[in-house]
Amino acid sequence: MVDISLRNEILASVEEGFEKQLAFTQMLMRFKSERGQEQECQDFVYDELAKRNYKMDRFRMDREALSAHIGGGKITDQHSDVPIVVGTHIPQDRKGRSLILQSHIDVVPTGPEKMWTRPPFEPVIESDWLYGRGGADMKAGFGAIFFCLDALARVGFKPASTMHIQSVVEEESTGNGALMTHLAGYKAEAVLIPEPEEEMLVRANTGVIWFEIEVQGIPVHVREMGAGSNAIDAAYRIMGVLRDLEENWNQRKGNHRYFEELDHPINLNFGIIEGGDWASSVPSWAKIDCRFGIYPEIPAKDAAEEIIERLAAFAATDFFLRDMPPKITFNGFYSEGYTLEPGSEAENVLAQAHQGVTGTPLKSFVTPGYLDTRVYALYQSVPALCYGPISENIHGIDERVKVSSLKRITGTMALFVAEWCGLERIFKPEPYL
């Protein structure tokens, strides 16, 4: 257990470096690292890790290996090919427990920029909030990874165990970046990912599947629309069937531990809808892009099969779709959720660190969204901790992360690393500090 004197010294060091941490986080946020555009940001991350004397690795996705893995997301032409970056710390004398600290640097699209109060990639601090796309989800957490370790170095310590700092892409689309680090052989005795989780620990989260539905119609002039088939109308009927399935899956929540208390644990989202070519022509095509949550322990394959079967049964009874059934393509996430079993030593260490910083017990909760921690919980069977700062409007307009919360979780992470990994003394001052 880190003694009180060292704990106070570490937290004071976090405080000392926090202004630099905010500036660093803002630099990360200025990179418009949407899907497929992450290269410049990854180059920056690589240089910053190399500057800190980590053993560096950079590697691309192995599409064949990912496609063969049960947890691999479906690969499309939109899949990012930007390399993953890993920096590894190797201690002089291994004594502590190994750790993976991971962040994703891909961000979702901004939506209409005119809806933002300020430009989304020009981060601004106002009052106790840092605004900008990707700040909360999750570049603030990535900054905390760098600066919790810098805080330890500033007081003369580095981890006394092997540590991998992983910067991945495709978190927002397939989860393949984190899975690729696993397939590349990066493993540890625990994993911590500082996603924006309201200073709480994620106890369980849903799996996610993405799919696209294409409907073909028969185009005619609207004066003869009875002779044609409206693909958009058919798409809306299909959406109704999927809403019924969503309700059915939510009714099953009592069969799934931790989810029974949530009002609506399974969420279906129609994220993109397109169709037709001309207002006065019956549309010959429509397309819907969908995201569906699934309970932990439900394989993505089983959920996908139920969706296919439900739509096939409906199409067989529909006056239009029975002759022109919809085409379903799974095109992204194809992942199972996970449950973090309570009582692990890693969770206990995080709880002590959190209490030491905040003065309050660590709470846990269930989130109906995707998290990369599923890779390590499911395929490495190690404690996979997701814990990070308070945020608002992630994936929305005026995304923001709470600055005071970011400082607290950085301190918590520094204390967690000190206790979990142990510390070894360094005698040469680090020039980057």
N, C-alpha and C positions, 0 to 999 in steps of 0.2 A: 504494500500500500504506500502510495506517495505521501510522504510526511507533510505536515501543514506548512512548514517553512518552504519546502520545494514547491508545493502547490501554489502558494502565494507568489513565489518567484516566477513560476511559469505563467500564471494569469497576468502578472504585471508585464511580462514580456509580450503576451498577446495584446495587451493594451498599448504597449509601446509601438508595436508594428501595425496597429490597426489602420492608421491613416494610409500607410503604404498598401495595405491589403485592399482597402476600398479602391485606391487608384488602379491596382492590379486587376481587380474584378471589373472595373470599368473598361480597361483595355481589352479584356476578354469579350466583354459585351459589344464592343464596337465591331467585332468580326461578324459579318452577316453569314453565319455558319448554318444556313438552311441545308436541307438534304442535298448532298452532292457538291456543296460549296464549302466544305469544312477544311480544305487543304491549308489555307493561310493560317487559320486558327491552330490547326495541329502543328504547323511549323513553329508557331510562337510557343506552344506548349513544349515541344521538343527542345527548343533552345533554352527555355526556362528550367527544365529538368536537367539538361546537360550542364547548365551553369552551376547547378547545385551538386554536381559530381555524381549523379546517378548513372548506373550502367544502363545504356540506352538500347532500345529495340524499337523497330518500326516494321510493320508487316501488313500486307493486304489480306482481304477476305479470301478464304478458300471456298468458293461457291459450291464446289462438289461436296466437300466435307460438311458444310452447313446444311445443304439440302438433304444429306443422308441422316442428319441427326434428328431425333424425335422432337427436339425443341427449336429446330431451325425455322426462321420465318421464311415465307415464300419469296423468292427472288424474282424481281421484275426488271425492266429496263431502267426504272427510276432508282434502283438500289445504289447506294453510295459505294464508290470504289476507293474512297480516301483511306489511306492507311491508318491503322491503330497505332497509338504510341504508348509505350510502357517504359517507365523509369524504375530501376530496381536499386534499392539500398541494401548493401551487404555489409554487415557489421564486422568489426575486427575479430570479435569473439562472440559467436552466437550463444545467447543465454535466454533470451525471451521467446515469446510466441510470435509466429509469423503473421503477417497481416496484408490484406489487399485494401487499398483506398482507391475508389473508382469514381469517375465522373464521366458523363457524356457531354460533348460539346455541340452536338446538333441541336438546332432549335426549330420550332414550328413556324410556318408563315405568319406574317403580321396581321393578315386581313387588311381591310381598307385603312391605309395610313391616315386618311382624313379624320378617322374616328379617334385617333390618338391625340392626347393633350399635347404631346411633344414627340419629336421623331423617335421611332422605336429603337433605332440603333445609335442614338446619341444619349447615353445614360446620364441621368440627372439625379442628384440627391436633394430632396426637399423634406424638411422636418426629419422624421425618423424613417424615411423610405427611400430606397434606391429603385428608380424606375427604368424600364427598358426591356425589350424582348430578350428572353433567355437569361435575365439576371437572376430571377428566382429559380427557373427551371433550365439548367441548374449551375450556372457559372459562378454564382455566389458560393455555392457549396464547393466548387472546384478551387476557388480562391482560398476557402477555409482549409482545404487539404494542404496547399502550399504553405500557408502562413501558420498553421498549427505546428508544422514541422520547423518552420523558420523560428518560431517562438522558442522551441526547444533548443535549437542551435544557438540562439542568441544568449542563452544562459549556460551554454557549454555542453550540450548533450545531443546525442543522436540515438535512434532506436537500437537496442541491443539484439535485434532479430532481423531476419530478412523481411523486406517490405516492398511490395509492388505498387506503384502509382500508375493507374491505368486511365488513359483518355480514349474513349470509344466514340464511335459514330453509330448511326442506325438505331439508337435507343427509341426514338420517336416513331419508328416505322416497322421494325422487325425484331429488335432485340438481338440482332446477329452480331453486333460489335462485342458485347459482353460474352456471348457464346463463343466467339472466335478466340478470345483470350483464354477461355477454358480449353478449347481444342488445341491451342498453341502450347498448352502445358503450364500455364500460370495458375498456381494453387497456393493456398495459405490456410492457416488454422482458424481464421475468421475474416470476415469482409465487412467493411463499413462504407456505405454510399450515402453522402449527405444531400439527398433530395429534399425539397422543401416540404417537410412533414410536421410543421407546427411545433417544433421542439418535443416531438413525441416519437416513440418507436413503433414502427409498423409491425403489427402482430400477424396480419394475413392480408393478402391481396389477390385480386382476381387474375385469371388468365385473360388473354385477349386474342381474338381472331379478326382479321380484316378480309373482306371479300367484295367483289364487284358483281353486280347483276346486270346483264345486258338483255334488253327486250327488243324484238324486231316487230315492226308493224307493217301495214300495207298502206302506202300513201295514195291519197286521192284528193281532188278538190273538195273543199268543205261543203259545197252544194250537194255533193254525193257521198257525204261522210259515212252514211250507212253501208256503203259498199266497201269501205276500207276498214282498217283496224288501227286504233290509236295506241301507239306504244307507250305514251306517257300515261294515259288512263290505266293501262295494264300495269305499269310500274307502280302506280299508287295503290292498286289492289294488292300487289305483292308486298308493299310496305305495310299494309294493314295486317297481312298474314304474319309478317315478322314481328309486329307489335303484339299480336296475340301470343306468339312464342315467347317474347320477352316477359309478358305477364305470367305465362306458365312457368318460366324458369324462376321468376321471383317468388312464386308460390311455393317453390321447393326449398326456400332458404332454411327452413327448420331442419333440413337434413344435413346442413353444413355448419360445423362448429365455427363460432365467432361471427357468422353472417346472419344468424337468426334475429339479432337485435336491430339490424339495419332496416330502414324503411324500404329501400329500393336498391339492393346490392348489385343487381345485374342491369347494366345500362346498354341499350342499343342506340347507336347514333347513325343517322343518315348524314354523312359528312359532305358528300358531293352528289349533286343530281344534275344531269344534262339530258337534252333530248330535242329532237325536231330540228327543222331547217327553215321553216317559213310559217308565219302566223296563219296564213290561209291554206295551208296544206296539212292534211292529217299526218301526224308525225310517223315516220318509218322507223325511228329508233329512240331508245331511251337507255340511260345508264345510271345506276346508283352505286355509290361507294359506301360501304357499311363497316361499322365497328361494333362488335358484340363482345361483352364480357362473359366470362365463364367461371364457375366456382373452382377452387383448388381441388385437385384429385380428379377433375374431369379432363381427360385427354382432349387436346384440341381436335384430334381426329374424330372422336365420338361426337363432339359438339357440331363439327362440320357435317357429319353424316346426318345428324338430326335436322339441321337446317335444310340440307338437300332433300331429305325425305319429306319434310313438311311442305316445301315449295312444290315438289313433284306431285304430292297428293292434291294440293290446291289447283295446280295447273291442269290436272286431269278433269277437274270439274268446271273449269272456267271456259266460257264460250269461245274465247279468243286464244288463250294460252294452251288449250289442249291440242291445238294444231301447230302452235309456234311456241313451244316451251322456252322459258328463260334460260340463258346460259349463266352459270355461276362459276367464277374464278376466284380462288383464294390468292391474295396478292400482297401479303405483308405479314403482320403478326400471326403466329400460329403457335401460341405459347400457353402452357399450363400455369396456373397460379401456384402459390405456396403458402404454407403456414409456418411461422417461426415458433417452434415449441418453447415455452417459457422455461427458465431455470438454468440456462447455459451460463458458464463462467463469463463468456464475453458479454452477455446481457447484464450480468451482475456488475462487471467492471464499468460498463457504460452508465448504468444506473448510479453508481457511486460518483462517477465523474460529473454527471448531470446534477446530482444533488450538491456536490461540492461547488458548482458554479452558480446554480440558481437558488439553492436552498429549499427546493421542492422535490418530491419524489418524481421519478420518471414514469410517465403514463404511456400506455400503448393503445393502439386503435387499429381498426380495419379500414382499408381503403379499396374502393372499387376501381382501381386503375392498374396499369402495368408498371412493374419495377424490375430493373436488371438484377436485383438481388435474387430473383427466382433462379438464375443460372447456378448460383453457388449453393442455394438451399436444396435444389433438386438434383444437381449433377455432381456436386462435391460433398454434399451432406455436412456442411460446416455452418456455424452460426452466421447468418447473413443479416446484418443490421442496417436498416434504413432509418436515418435520423437526420433532420436538418432544420433550417430556419423557418420562421413564420413568413408566409407570403400571401399575396392576393392576386387574382386575375391571371394565373398561369394559363397559357393557351388563349388568353383573352386580350382585351384592350387595356392599355396602361398596366401591364404586368409590373409587379413590384415586390420587393423583399424588404423586410424590416431590418434596419441597420443594427439596432441594439440587440435583436435576436441573433443576427449573424455573428456579432462579437461573442455572445454567450455560447453559441454552438462551437465556435472556433476554440474557445477555452475548454469546453467539454471534450472536444476531439483531442486537444493537446494532452489533457490529463488521461484520457483513455489510452492514447498511444504510449504515454509514459508508464502506465501500469501494465497494459497488456503486453507490450513489446519489451519492457524494461529499458533502461538507459545505460549508455556507455559514454564516458567522458571524452570530449574532444578538446584539444589544447591549442589548435591553430585557429584563429578567428576566421570565419567564413567571409570572403570578400563581398558576396552578394547582400550581406546584411547591412 
